[in-house]
Amino acid sequence: MAASSASGENPISGLKKVKEGHVWGIPISTIVSHFGTSGISVAAATGITHPLDVLKVRLQMQLVGQRGPLIGMGGLFVQLVKSEGMKSLYLGLTPALTRSVLYGGLRLGLYEPSKYVCELAFESTNILVKIASGAFSGAIATALTNPVEVLKVRLQMNATSSKGPLHELQKIAHEEGMAALWKGIGPAMTRAAALTASQLATYDESKQALMRWTPLEEGFYLHLISSTIAGAVSTLMTAPMDMVKTRLMLQRESKQVGMYKNGFHCAYQVLRTEGPRGLYKGGLTLFARLGPQTTITFIICEKLRELAGLKAI
């Protein structure tokens, strides 16, 4: 994702520190801009769509271990605001924004370097290389930031917590052990790999196809259409994994129906006790959130990259 050098070669190909202020032949300012634009764009999109994320988590925790009629997104919104107030829609916002900067910066930032390494290894940039690059960057980003995600979903389910994210983090570590901060890491990494692969590979391929077959060129409308397609595809791919991840991270609240041993056991239990529809609880809200979030993220990221002098994704 770093800007091309004057010779046209990707600067990431430099494998040593060539002079002060450079790492692997790439200026430090370029690296900061590269990851910074990714993190800022994801954080901006998260701030706008966070209320939908709160609704999604609440929907996913409906009727745990039971079949029955589910409250829809509109009904839950009214119920939540009436019982807990408008501020409940922003529960967990601080860890969500923190995670967005760290996770988003890594997830988007690692994509093109990963793609470049795959290109060197396999001498190809086909769709499979793009999928593999996205999966790798998403999985690594999640593995490093999972504790912040656990903290976020715990706060989103706890309207009575008034001592702040750091107190809640200490409480989780003290009462459940440090390992609790990595609850749901398997489904979370799987979901992030699938999300990033489907999101970035679809966005990348959509841009190339649209520029090849339509008059569209790099700019707002190309980014808007490509990111909308990417948002729809990634939602369809990741909704069940997102639901399983949420259930595992909120394991403490689910003890009344038995502990989930892992992601596969959780998915099996949901299918057995709640039916196939259970895997898509909160799916509409996830689409309502992830679709606009994907669009906002890519549009802002592309603009910030342009302002920073970096080439488009």
C-alpha positions in Angstrom: 0.0 0.0 0.0 3.0 2.2 0.2 3.6 4.7 -2.6 5.6 3.4 -5.6 9.2 4.5 -5.9 10.5 6.6 -8.8 11.7 3.5 -10.5 8.2 2.0 -10.4 9.3 -0.8 -8.0 7.3 -1.5 -4.8 9.4 0.0 -2.0 8.5 -2.9 0.3 10.9 -5.0 -1.8 13.8 -3.3 0.1 14.9 -5.8 2.7 17.2 -3.7 4.9 17.4 -0.4 6.6 19.1 1.7 4.0 19.4 5.0 5.8 18.2 6.9 8.9 14.4 7.4 8.9 13.8 4.4 6.6 12.8 0.8 7.5 13.3 -1.9 4.9 13.9 0.9 2.4 10.5 2.5 3.1 10.3 6.0 4.7 8.9 5.8 8.3 6.5 8.6 7.4 5.0 6.4 4.6 4.6 3.5 7.0 2.8 5.8 9.5 0.6 7.2 6.8 -0.1 3.7 5.5 -1.4 2.2 8.7 -2.7 5.5 10.1 -5.1 6.2 7.2 -6.4 2.6 7.6 -7.0 3.0 11.3 -8.6 6.4 11.1 -11.0 5.4 8.4 -12.2 2.3 10.3 -12.5 4.3 13.5 -14.6 7.0 11.7 -16.9 4.3 10.2 -17.2 2.6 13.6 -18.2 5.8 15.4 -21.0 6.3 12.9 -22.3 2.8 12.9 -21.7 1.8 16.6 -25.4 1.9 17.7 -26.1 -0.8 15.1 -23.3 -2.9 16.6 -24.9 -2.6 20.0 -28.3 -3.7 18.6 -26.6 -6.6 16.7 -25.0 -8.0 19.9 -28.3 -7.7 21.8 -30.1 -9.5 19.0 -27.5 -12.3 18.9 -28.1 -12.9 22.7 -31.8 -13.3 22.4 -33.4 -16.6 23.5 -30.0 -18.4 24.2 -30.7 -22.1 23.9 -34.3 -21.6 23.0 -36.5 -21.5 19.9 -39.2 -18.8 19.7 -40.2 -15.5 18.1 -37.4 -13.0 18.0 -37.7 -9.3 18.5 -36.8 -7.4 15.4 -34.3 -4.6 15.1 -36.9 -1.9 15.3 -38.6 -3.4 18.3 -35.4 -4.0 20.1 -34.3 -0.4 19.4 -37.5 1.0 21.0 -37.2 -1.4 23.9 -33.6 -0.6 24.5 -34.1 3.2 24.4 -37.2 3.0 26.6 -35.5 0.8 29.3 -31.9 2.0 29.2 -32.0 5.4 27.5 -30.3 6.7 24.4 -26.8 6.3 26.0 -27.2 2.5 25.8 -26.7 2.8 22.0 -23.1 3.9 22.7 -22.2 1.2 25.3 -18.6 0.0 24.7 -17.8 2.9 22.3 -14.4 3.6 23.9 -13.0 0.0 23.4 -14.8 -0.1 20.0 -12.9 3.0 18.8 -9.6 1.8 20.3 -10.0 -1.6 18.6 -10.9 0.1 15.3 -7.7 2.1 15.2 -5.5 -0.9 16.1 -7.5 -3.7 14.4 -8.5 -1.6 11.4 -5.1 -0.2 10.9 -3.5 -3.7 10.9 -6.3 -5.4 9.0 -6.3 -3.0 6.1 -2.7 -2.0 6.4 -1.3 -5.6 6.1 -3.4 -6.4 3.0 -1.2 -5.0 0.3 2.2 -6.0 1.9 0.7 -9.5 2.2 -0.5 -9.4 -1.4 3.0 -8.2 -2.6 4.7 -11.1 -0.7 2.3 -13.6 -2.3 3.0 -12.1 -5.7 6.7 -12.6 -5.1 6.1 -16.2 -4.0 3.6 -17.3 -6.6 4.2 -14.7 -9.4 0.5 -14.0 -9.5 -2.1 -11.4 -8.2 -5.2 -13.5 -9.0 -8.3 -13.6 -6.9 -6.9 -16.5 -4.8 -3.8 -14.5 -3.8 -6.1 -11.5 -2.8 -8.3 -13.8 -0.7 -5.2 -15.4 1.0 -3.7 -12.0 1.7 -7.0 -10.7 3.2 -7.4 -13.8 5.3 -3.9 -13.5 6.7 -4.1 -9.8 7.5 -7.5 -10.2 9.2 -6.5 -13.2 11.3 -3.3 -11.6 12.5 -5.0 -8.3 13.4 -7.7 -10.1 15.4 -5.2 -12.3 17.3 -3.5 -9.2 18.5 -6.6 -7.2 19.4 -9.1 -9.8 20.7 -9.0 -8.5 24.4 -10.4 -5.2 23.2 -13.2 -7.0 21.3 -14.1 -9.0 24.4 -14.2 -5.9 26.5 -16.4 -4.1 23.9 -19.1 -6.8 23.8 -19.1 -7.2 27.6 -19.8 -3.5 27.9 -22.4 -3.6 25.2 -24.4 -6.1 27.3 -23.9 -4.3 30.6 -25.7 -1.0 30.9 -25.0 -0.9 34.7 -21.2 -0.7 34.4 -20.2 2.8 35.4 -16.5 2.5 36.3 -15.2 2.5 32.8 -13.4 0.1 30.4 -10.2 -0.2 32.4 -12.1 -1.3 35.5 -14.1 -3.8 33.4 -10.9 -5.1 31.9 -9.4 -5.6 35.3 -12.6 -7.3 36.6 -12.6 -9.8 33.7 -8.9 -10.7 34.2 -9.3 -11.0 38.0 -12.6 -13.0 38.1 -12.1 -15.2 35.0 -8.3 -15.1 34.4 -6.2 -13.6 31.6 -7.3 -16.4 29.3 -10.8 -14.9 29.3 -9.5 -12.0 27.3 -9.0 -14.4 24.4 -12.4 -16.0 24.6 -13.8 -16.6 21.2 -10.4 -16.2 19.6 -10.9 -19.1 17.1 -14.2 -17.9 15.7 -13.0 -14.3 15.9 -9.9 -15.1 13.8 -12.0 -17.2 11.4 -14.6 -14.4 11.1 -11.9 -11.7 10.6 -10.1 -13.8 8.0 -13.4 -14.4 6.1 -14.4 -10.7 6.5 -11.1 -9.2 5.4 -10.7 -11.7 2.6 -14.2 -11.2 1.2 -14.2 -7.4 1.9 -10.8 -6.5 0.4 -10.7 -9.1 -2.4 -14.2 -8.2 -3.5 -13.4 -4.5 -3.3 -10.1 -5.0 -5.2 -11.7 -7.2 -7.9 -14.8 -5.0 -8.2 -12.7 -1.9 -8.8 -10.7 -3.7 -11.5 -13.8 -5.0 -13.2 -15.6 -1.7 -13.1 -12.6 0.2 -14.5 -12.3 -2.5 -17.2 -15.9 -2.7 -18.3 -17.3 0.8 -17.5 -16.2 4.4 -17.9 -15.6 4.7 -14.2 -12.1 5.8 -13.0 -10.5 6.2 -9.6 -12.8 8.5 -7.6 -15.8 8.7 -5.4 -18.3 6.8 -7.6 -16.0 3.9 -8.2 -15.2 3.6 -4.5 -18.9 3.9 -3.6 -20.0 1.1 -5.9 -17.1 -1.2 -5.1 -17.4 -0.8 -1.4 -21.2 -1.4 -1.5 -20.6 -4.7 -3.3 -17.9 -5.6 -0.8 -20.1 -4.9 2.1 -22.9 -7.1 0.8 -20.6 -10.1 0.1 -18.7 -9.8 3.5 -22.0 -9.7 5.4 -23.3 -12.9 3.8 -20.0 -14.7 4.5 -19.5 -13.7 8.1 -22.9 -13.4 9.8 -22.9 -17.0 11.4 -19.3 -16.6 12.5 -20.0 -13.2 14.0 -22.9 -14.7 16.0 -20.7 -17.6 17.3 -17.9 -15.2 18.2 -20.3 -13.0 20.3 -21.8 -16.0 22.1 -18.3 -17.3 23.1 -17.1 -13.9 24.3 -20.3 -13.6 26.4 -19.8 -17.1 27.8 -20.3 -16.0 31.4 -23.8 -14.7 30.6 -24.7 -18.1 28.8 -23.9 -20.5 31.6 -27.5 -21.3 32.2 -27.7 -23.3 29.0 -24.3 -24.9 29.3 -20.8 -23.9 28.4 -19.7 -23.8 24.7 -16.5 -25.8 24.3 -15.4 -24.1 21.1 -16.7 -22.4 18.0 -17.9 -25.7 16.4 -19.6 -26.8 19.5 -21.3 -23.4 19.8 -22.5 -23.5 16.2 -23.8 -27.1 16.8 -25.6 -26.1 20.0 -27.2 -23.1 18.3 -28.4 -25.3 15.4 -29.7 -28.0 17.7 -31.5 -25.7 20.2 -32.4 -22.6 18.2 -32.5 -23.9 14.6 -30.7 -22.7 11.5 -32.2 -19.3 11.9 -30.2 -19.0 15.2 -27.0 -18.6 13.2 -28.3 -15.5 11.6 -29.7 -13.8 14.7 -28.8 -10.1 14.2 -28.0 -10.8 10.6 -30.1 -7.9 9.3 -28.5 -5.5 11.8 -25.1 -6.8 10.9 -25.8 -6.0 7.2 -27.3 -2.6 8.2 -24.1 -1.9 10.1 -21.4 -3.7 8.0 -22.7 -2.5 4.6 -22.5 1.3 5.5 -19.3 0.7 7.6 -17.6 -1.0 4.7 -18.6 1.8 2.3 -17.6 4.6 4.7 -14.3 2.9 5.6 -13.2 2.5 2.0 -14.3 6.0 0.8 -12.6 7.7 3.8 -9.5 5.5 3.4 -9.1 6.2 -0.3 -9.4 10.0 0.3 -7.0 10.0 3.2 -4.5 7.9 1.1 -4.8 10.4 -1.7 -4.2 13.3 0.7 -1.2 11.4 2.1 0.3 10.9 -1.3 -0.3 7.1 -1.3 -1.6 5.1 -4.2 -5.2 3.8 -4.1 -6.0 0.4 -2.7 
